[in-house]
């Protein structure tokens, strides 16, 4: 164990930063892209095999998926963090109890959410902004999706424990298994079997079932450090309380995202009807594919920055952040060029039927351009804001992360359409990207991150005081 820690410390503290970023970020980026396919691939097949209204129906269920992810993060992030701490203290038996408690919690929350969403699905979808035209598609998709909630929350939430054990490839395989299953069955159910949105939903939950089985198999095998035992499944309040305490921040952020999504849906329906809802389903899918690599890069940066900050090696902290910011900005600038120059090409990935593309074109093409107006600086903001979370300053990190969603985007979605109609909805995200980047820059300049790297004792005076 000592040799392993020494090797890891040497790697994080001495290996060239670009090599470290490749080592840590590439698996995370691949994993994030695969995970994104869960939300995107259904819409691609439905747009080609059913209709653009089917895309809108799937998109209306997105707040439910965000809520499921919120509870998965509450238990998964909180539980895996706590288990890692206890394991590092040499308390393996206690770590296994935390794992067992987390599995029980995900099962209980999953069953409870499945029952509640099944009972109130139609009322929730109407609350989310469903019209009479698009509601049947949303119900057909949602009625099946909610049956897979226990599988999704177990596969998603407990996968954090695999990653925290230092097995990123196994954690990535969890997402690969579900996503590849989903893609194959989407084709089978939507084309040969002509099952429409119900087929897409069924493909998704079967993929989630396979992911959940894979995760549970891992902790029952000799491959894992922590073992799943029957006696550890009994809930103990002291562990439950600590799990919730450590997982509350990502949980809150995900719930806010769900609330924002609901507001978006209602504004879309009010100002543009079903066509606007379907358009946003396409735009959100394009954005998901664009942003996932940046989130993966962020995951790779965090351990490098956190270790070197703790080791007071502030020059490496600066260099890591600066390289990460440049990569994010350049990558998102390439996305910006594509979305400004070729928005129709992006839209046709999801709306391939010529007759339906002709109907939706005038709505969705301006939406792609306005929504992506400031995405180069959005890449910067995501990476820069993560510095504070990685260096033990979660309050500032939380404020900066939430500024993009809650403090700016919420009023922007509410106010801008009053003056600019649909264009106000499309541009709201761009306004949020721009203003939140300004707020982030204020804190980053105080931290000295954007300055040219100096000798370590000078950096210590700038960064150590933050």
C-alpha positions as CSV (number, residue, x, y, z in Angstrom):
1,X,0.0,0.0,0.0
2,X,2.9,2.4,0.9
3,X,4.6,1.6,-2.5
4,X,1.3,2.2,-4.3
5,X,0.8,5.6,-2.6
6,X,4.5,6.6,-3.3
7,X,4.1,5.7,-6.9
8,X,0.9,7.6,-7.3
9,X,2.4,10.6,-5.5
10,X,5.5,10.5,-7.8
11,X,3.2,10.3,-10.8
12,X,1.0,13.2,-9.8
13,X,3.8,15.4,-8.6
14,X,6.5,14.8,-11.2
15,X,5.1,13.4,-14.5
16,X,4.7,16.0,-17.3
17,X,1.3,17.7,-17.1
18,X,0.2,16.9,-20.7
19,X,0.9,13.2,-20.1
20,X,-1.1,13.3,-16.8
21,X,-4.0,15.0,-18.5
22,X,-4.1,12.3,-21.2
23,X,-3.8,9.6,-18.6
24,X,-6.6,10.9,-16.4
25,X,-8.9,12.7,-18.8
26,X,-9.2,10.4,-21.8
27,X,-11.0,7.6,-19.9
28,X,-13.3,10.1,-18.3
29,X,-14.0,11.8,-21.7
30,X,-14.8,8.4,-23.3
31,X,-17.0,7.5,-20.3
32,X,-18.9,10.9,-20.5
33,X,-19.4,10.5,-24.2
34,X,-20.8,7.0,-23.8
35,X,-23.0,8.1,-21.0
36,X,-24.3,11.0,-23.2
37,X,-25.5,8.4,-25.8
38,X,-28.2,7.3,-23.3
39,X,-29.9,10.6,-23.8
40,X,-29.0,11.3,-27.4
41,X,-29.3,8.0,-29.3
42,X,-33.0,7.6,-28.6
43,X,-33.6,11.0,-30.2
44,X,-31.5,10.1,-33.3
45,X,-33.4,6.9,-34.0
46,X,-36.8,8.5,-33.2
47,X,-36.2,11.5,-35.4
48,X,-35.4,9.2,-38.3
49,X,-37.8,6.4,-37.6
50,X,-40.9,8.1,-36.0
51,X,-41.2,11.9,-36.0
52,X,-39.9,15.1,-34.6
53,X,-42.8,15.1,-32.1
54,X,-41.4,11.9,-30.7
55,X,-38.2,13.8,-29.9
56,X,-40.3,16.3,-28.1
57,X,-42.0,13.6,-26.1
58,X,-38.7,12.1,-25.0
59,X,-37.3,15.6,-24.1
60,X,-40.3,16.2,-21.9
61,X,-39.3,13.3,-19.7
62,X,-35.8,14.7,-19.2
63,X,-36.6,16.4,-15.8
64,X,-37.4,12.9,-14.5
65,X,-34.1,11.5,-15.7
66,X,-32.3,14.5,-14.0
67,X,-34.1,13.7,-10.8
68,X,-33.1,10.1,-10.9
69,X,-29.5,11.2,-11.5
70,X,-29.8,13.6,-8.6
71,X,-30.6,10.8,-6.2
72,X,-27.9,8.6,-7.8
73,X,-25.4,11.3,-7.1
74,X,-26.6,11.9,-3.5
75,X,-25.9,8.3,-2.7
76,X,-23.1,7.5,-5.1
77,X,-20.9,10.6,-4.7
78,X,-21.6,10.7,-0.9
79,X,-21.2,7.0,-0.3
80,X,-18.1,6.5,-2.5
81,X,-16.4,9.6,-0.9
82,X,-17.1,8.4,2.6
83,X,-16.0,4.8,1.8
84,X,-12.7,6.1,0.3
85,X,-12.0,8.1,3.4
86,X,-12.7,5.1,5.7
87,X,-10.6,2.8,3.5
88,X,-7.7,5.2,3.5
89,X,-7.9,5.1,7.3
90,X,-7.5,1.4,7.2
91,X,-11.2,0.7,8.1
92,X,-12.1,-1.7,5.3
93,X,-15.0,-3.4,7.2
94,X,-16.6,0.0,7.7
95,X,-16.1,0.9,4.0
96,X,-18.0,-2.3,3.1
97,X,-20.8,-1.3,5.5
98,X,-21.0,2.0,3.7
99,X,-21.2,0.2,0.3
100,X,-23.9,-2.0,1.6
101,X,-25.9,0.9,2.9
102,X,-25.5,2.7,-0.4
103,X,-26.9,-0.2,-2.3
104,X,-29.9,-0.5,0.0
105,X,-30.5,3.2,-0.3
106,X,-30.4,3.2,-4.1
107,X,-32.8,0.2,-4.2
108,X,-35.3,1.9,-1.8
109,X,-35.1,5.3,-3.5
110,X,-35.4,3.6,-6.9
111,X,-38.5,1.6,-6.0
112,X,-40.1,4.6,-4.3
113,X,-39.5,6.8,-7.3
114,X,-40.7,4.2,-9.7
115,X,-44.0,4.0,-7.8
116,X,-44.5,7.7,-7.5
117,X,-43.6,8.6,-11.1
118,X,-45.8,5.8,-12.4
119,X,-48.8,7.1,-10.4
120,X,-48.3,10.8,-11.2
121,X,-46.7,10.5,-14.7
122,X,-49.4,12.3,-16.7
123,X,-49.8,15.1,-14.2
124,X,-46.0,15.6,-14.1
125,X,-45.7,15.7,-17.8
126,X,-48.4,18.3,-18.0
127,X,-46.6,20.2,-15.4
128,X,-43.4,19.9,-17.5
129,X,-45.2,21.6,-20.4
130,X,-46.7,18.8,-22.5
131,X,-49.5,19.8,-24.9
132,X,-52.3,17.5,-26.0
133,X,-50.5,16.7,-29.2
134,X,-47.1,15.7,-27.7
135,X,-48.5,14.2,-24.5
136,X,-49.2,10.7,-26.0
137,X,-45.5,10.4,-27.1
138,X,-44.3,11.6,-23.7
139,X,-46.6,9.1,-21.8
140,X,-45.6,6.2,-24.0
141,X,-41.9,6.8,-23.4
142,X,-42.3,7.8,-19.7
143,X,-44.5,4.9,-18.7
144,X,-41.7,2.4,-19.6
145,X,-38.8,4.5,-18.5
146,X,-40.0,4.8,-14.9
147,X,-40.1,1.0,-14.7
148,X,-36.3,1.0,-15.1
149,X,-35.6,3.6,-12.4
150,X,-34.3,1.0,-9.8
151,X,-31.8,-0.3,-12.5
152,X,-30.7,3.2,-13.5
153,X,-30.1,4.5,-10.0
154,X,-28.2,1.3,-8.9
155,X,-26.1,1.2,-12.1
156,X,-25.4,5.0,-12.1
157,X,-25.0,5.5,-8.3
158,X,-23.0,2.5,-7.3
159,X,-20.6,2.9,-10.3
160,X,-19.1,5.8,-8.3
161,X,-17.7,3.2,-5.9
162,X,-16.0,1.3,-8.7
163,X,-14.3,4.6,-9.9
164,X,-13.3,5.5,-6.3
165,X,-11.5,2.1,-6.0
166,X,-9.2,3.1,-8.8
167,X,-10.9,1.1,-11.5
168,X,-11.9,3.6,-14.2
169,X,-11.9,1.0,-17.0
170,X,-14.4,-1.1,-15.2
171,X,-16.5,2.0,-14.4
172,X,-16.3,2.9,-18.1
173,X,-17.3,-0.6,-19.1
174,X,-20.5,-0.1,-17.0
175,X,-21.6,2.7,-19.2
176,X,-20.4,1.0,-22.4
177,X,-22.5,-2.1,-21.7
178,X,-25.6,0.0,-21.1
179,X,-25.1,2.3,-24.1
180,X,-24.2,-0.3,-26.7
181,X,-27.2,-2.4,-25.6
182,X,-29.4,0.6,-25.9
183,X,-28.1,1.5,-29.4
184,X,-28.5,-2.1,-30.8
185,X,-32.0,-2.5,-29.3
186,X,-33.1,1.0,-30.4
187,X,-32.5,-0.1,-34.0
188,X,-34.3,-3.4,-33.5
189,X,-37.3,-2.0,-31.6
190,X,-37.8,1.1,-33.7
191,X,-37.1,-0.2,-37.2
192,X,-37.9,-4.0,-37.7
193,X,-40.4,-4.2,-34.8
194,X,-41.9,-0.7,-35.4
195,X,-42.4,-0.1,-31.6
196,X,-41.8,3.7,-31.8
197,X,-41.2,5.6,-28.6
198,X,-42.1,2.6,-26.5
199,X,-39.3,0.6,-28.2
200,X,-36.8,3.4,-27.5
201,X,-37.8,3.4,-23.8
202,X,-37.6,-0.4,-23.6
203,X,-34.1,-0.4,-25.2
204,X,-33.0,2.2,-22.6
205,X,-34.2,0.3,-19.5
206,X,-32.8,-3.0,-20.8
207,X,-29.4,-1.3,-21.2
208,X,-29.8,0.1,-17.6
209,X,-30.6,-3.4,-16.3
210,X,-27.4,-4.8,-17.9
211,X,-25.4,-2.0,-16.3
212,X,-26.9,-2.6,-12.9
213,X,-26.1,-6.4,-13.2
214,X,-22.5,-5.6,-14.2
215,X,-22.0,-3.3,-11.2
216,X,-23.4,-5.8,-8.7
217,X,-21.4,-8.6,-10.2
218,X,-18.2,-6.5,-9.7
219,X,-18.7,-6.2,-6.0
220,X,-19.5,-9.9,-5.7
221,X,-16.3,-10.9,-7.5
222,X,-12.7,-11.1,-6.5
223,X,-12.0,-8.1,-8.7
224,X,-13.2,-5.5,-6.1
225,X,-11.4,-4.2,-3.0
226,X,-14.8,-3.8,-1.2
227,X,-17.1,-6.9,-1.0
228,X,-20.8,-6.9,-1.0
229,X,-22.0,-8.9,2.0
230,X,-25.6,-9.6,3.1
231,X,-25.0,-8.3,6.6
232,X,-23.8,-4.9,5.3
233,X,-27.1,-4.2,3.6
234,X,-28.9,-3.3,6.9
235,X,-29.2,0.5,7.1
236,X,-27.3,2.3,9.8
237,X,-28.3,5.9,10.5
238,X,-24.8,7.1,11.2
239,X,-23.7,6.1,7.7
240,X,-26.9,7.3,6.0
241,X,-26.4,10.7,7.6
242,X,-22.8,11.0,6.4
243,X,-23.6,9.8,2.9
244,X,-26.3,12.4,2.5
245,X,-24.0,15.1,4.0
246,X,-21.3,14.4,1.5
247,X,-23.6,14.0,-1.5
248,X,-25.9,17.0,-0.9
249,X,-24.0,19.4,-3.2
250,X,-24.2,17.4,-6.5
251,X,-27.7,16.4,-5.5
252,X,-28.8,20.0,-5.2
253,X,-27.1,21.0,-8.4
254,X,-28.8,18.2,-10.3
255,X,-32.3,19.1,-8.8
256,X,-31.7,22.7,-9.9
257,X,-30.9,21.5,-13.4
258,X,-34.2,19.5,-13.4
259,X,-36.1,22.6,-12.2
260,X,-34.5,24.7,-15.0
261,X,-35.4,22.1,-17.5
262,X,-39.1,22.2,-16.4
263,X,-39.1,26.0,-16.8
264,X,-37.5,25.7,-20.2
265,X,-40.3,23.3,-21.3
266,X,-43.1,25.5,-20.2
267,X,-41.6,28.6,-21.8
268,X,-41.0,26.7,-25.0
269,X,-44.6,25.6,-25.1
270,X,-45.9,29.1,-24.3
271,X,-43.9,30.9,-27.0
272,X,-43.4,28.2,-29.7
273,X,-45.6,25.2,-29.1
274,X,-44.7,21.6,-29.9
275,X,-42.3,22.7,-32.6
276,X,-40.2,24.6,-30.1
277,X,-40.2,21.6,-27.7
278,X,-39.0,19.3,-30.4
279,X,-36.4,21.9,-31.5
280,X,-35.0,22.1,-27.9
281,X,-34.8,18.4,-27.8
282,X,-32.5,18.6,-30.8
283,X,-30.5,21.6,-29.5
284,X,-30.0,20.0,-26.1
285,X,-28.7,16.8,-27.7
286,X,-26.2,18.8,-29.8
287,X,-25.1,20.6,-26.6
288,X,-24.8,17.4,-24.7
289,X,-22.4,15.9,-27.3
290,X,-20.4,19.2,-27.3
291,X,-20.0,19.6,-23.6
292,X,-19.3,16.0,-22.4
293,X,-15.6,16.0,-23.4
294,X,-15.2,19.2,-21.3
295,X,-16.8,17.6,-18.3
296,X,-14.5,14.6,-18.9
297,X,-11.4,16.9,-19.1
298,X,-12.6,18.5,-15.8
299,X,-12.7,15.1,-14.1
300,X,-9.1,14.4,-15.3
301,X,-7.9,17.8,-14.1
302,X,-9.3,17.5,-10.5
303,X,-7.0,14.9,-9.0
304,X,-3.9,16.6,-10.5
305,X,-4.8,20.0,-9.2
306,X,-6.0,18.6,-5.8
307,X,-2.8,16.6,-5.2
308,X,-0.4,19.4,-6.2
309,X,-2.3,22.0,-4.3
310,X,-2.1,19.8,-1.2
311,X,1.7,19.3,-1.9
312,X,2.1,23.1,-2.2
313,X,3.4,22.6,-5.7
314,X,1.5,25.7,-7.0
315,X,3.5,26.0,-10.2
316,X,2.0,22.6,-11.4
317,X,-1.4,23.7,-10.2
318,X,-1.2,26.8,-12.4
319,X,0.2,24.9,-15.4
320,X,-2.5,22.2,-15.2
321,X,-5.3,24.8,-15.0
322,X,-3.9,26.9,-17.9
323,X,-3.4,23.9,-20.2
324,X,-6.9,22.6,-19.2
325,X,-8.5,26.0,-20.0
326,X,-6.7,26.3,-23.3
327,X,-7.8,22.8,-24.4
328,X,-11.4,23.5,-23.4
329,X,-11.5,26.9,-25.1
330,X,-9.9,25.6,-28.3
331,X,-12.2,22.5,-28.4
332,X,-15.3,24.6,-27.7
333,X,-14.3,27.2,-30.3
334,X,-14.2,24.4,-32.9
335,X,-17.7,23.4,-31.8
336,X,-18.7,27.1,-32.1
337,X,-17.4,27.3,-35.7
338,X,-19.3,24.1,-36.7
339,X,-22.6,25.3,-35.0
340,X,-22.4,28.7,-36.6
341,X,-21.4,27.5,-40.1
342,X,-23.2,24.2,-40.4
343,X,-26.2,24.1,-38.0
344,X,-28.3,22.3,-40.6
345,X,-25.9,19.4,-40.8
346,X,-26.1,19.0,-37.0
347,X,-29.9,19.2,-37.0
348,X,-30.1,16.6,-39.8
349,X,-28.5,14.0,-37.5
350,X,-31.7,14.1,-35.5
351,X,-34.3,15.2,-38.1
352,X,-33.3,13.3,-41.3
353,X,-36.7,13.2,-43.0
354,X,-36.9,16.0,-45.6
355,X,-40.5,16.9,-45.0
356,X,-40.1,17.2,-41.2
357,X,-36.8,19.1,-41.6
358,X,-38.6,21.6,-43.8
359,X,-41.1,22.2,-41.1
360,X,-38.7,22.5,-38.2
361,X,-35.8,24.3,-40.0
362,X,-36.8,27.9,-39.4
363,X,-37.3,27.2,-35.7
364,X,-34.3,25.1,-34.8
365,X,-31.5,26.5,-37.0
366,X,-31.6,30.0,-35.3
367,X,-31.9,28.2,-32.0
368,X,-28.7,26.2,-32.5
369,X,-26.8,29.4,-33.4
370,X,-28.2,31.6,-30.5
371,X,-27.9,28.8,-27.9
372,X,-24.2,28.2,-28.8
373,X,-23.2,31.9,-29.2
374,X,-20.8,32.0,-26.3
375,X,-19.8,28.3,-25.9
376,X,-16.0,29.0,-26.2
377,X,-16.1,30.9,-22.9
378,X,-18.5,28.3,-21.5
379,X,-15.6,25.8,-21.8
380,X,-13.4,28.2,-19.9
381,X,-15.9,28.7,-17.2
382,X,-16.5,25.0,-16.5
383,X,-12.8,24.3,-16.1
384,X,-12.0,27.5,-14.2
385,X,-14.8,27.0,-11.7
386,X,-13.6,23.5,-11.0
387,X,-10.3,24.8,-9.5
388,X,-12.1,25.8,-6.3
389,X,-13.8,22.5,-5.9
390,X,-10.5,20.7,-6.5
391,X,-8.6,22.7,-3.9
392,X,-11.0,22.4,-1.0
393,X,-13.0,25.6,-1.5
394,X,-16.4,24.1,-2.2
395,X,-18.4,27.2,-1.3
396,X,-16.8,29.3,-4.1
397,X,-17.0,26.3,-6.5
398,X,-20.7,25.8,-5.6
399,X,-21.5,29.5,-6.2
400,X,-19.7,29.6,-9.5
401,X,-21.3,26.4,-10.8
402,X,-24.7,27.5,-9.6
403,X,-24.3,31.0,-11.1
404,X,-24.5,29.5,-14.6
405,X,-27.7,27.6,-13.9
406,X,-29.7,29.3,-11.1
407,X,-28.5,32.9,-10.6
408,X,-28.4,33.9,-14.3
409,X,-30.1,31.3,-16.5
410,X,-33.4,31.2,-14.4
411,X,-34.2,34.9,-14.7
412,X,-32.9,35.0,-18.3
413,X,-35.4,32.3,-19.3
414,X,-38.2,34.1,-17.5
415,X,-37.5,37.7,-18.6
416,X,-35.9,37.6,-22.1
417,X,-38.9,35.9,-23.9
418,X,-41.1,38.8,-22.8
419,X,-39.1,41.1,-25.1
420,X,-37.6,38.8,-27.7
421,X,-40.0,35.8,-27.9
422,X,-38.4,32.5,-29.0
423,X,-35.1,34.2,-29.6
424,X,-35.1,35.2,-26.0
425,X,-35.3,31.5,-25.0
426,X,-32.6,30.5,-27.4
427,X,-30.2,33.1,-26.3
428,X,-30.8,32.7,-22.5
429,X,-28.1,30.0,-22.2
430,X,-25.6,32.1,-24.1
431,X,-26.2,35.1,-21.8
432,X,-25.7,32.7,-18.8
433,X,-22.4,31.5,-20.3
434,X,-21.2,35.0,-20.8
435,X,-22.1,36.5,-17.4
436,X,-21.1,33.4,-15.3
437,X,-17.7,33.5,-17.0
438,X,-17.2,37.1,-15.9
439,X,-18.0,36.1,-12.3
440,X,-15.6,33.2,-12.5
441,X,-12.9,35.4,-13.9
442,X,-13.1,37.7,-10.9
443,X,-12.4,34.8,-8.5
444,X,-9.8,33.2,-10.8
445,X,-7.8,36.5,-11.1
446,X,-7.7,36.7,-7.3
447,X,-6.3,33.2,-7.2
448,X,-3.6,34.1,-9.7
449,X,-4.4,31.1,-12.0
450,X,-4.2,33.1,-15.2
451,X,-0.9,34.6,-14.5
452,X,2.3,33.2,-16.1
453,X,3.6,30.4,-13.8
454,X,6.2,31.7,-11.4
455,X,8.5,30.0,-9.0
456,X,6.7,28.0,-6.4
457,X,7.3,30.3,-3.5
458,X,5.7,33.2,-5.4
459,X,2.8,31.0,-6.4
460,X,2.4,30.0,-2.8
461,X,1.8,33.6,-1.8
462,X,-0.9,33.9,-4.5
463,X,-2.6,30.5,-4.3
464,X,-2.0,29.4,-0.7
465,X,-3.8,32.4,0.7
466,X,-7.0,31.8,-1.3
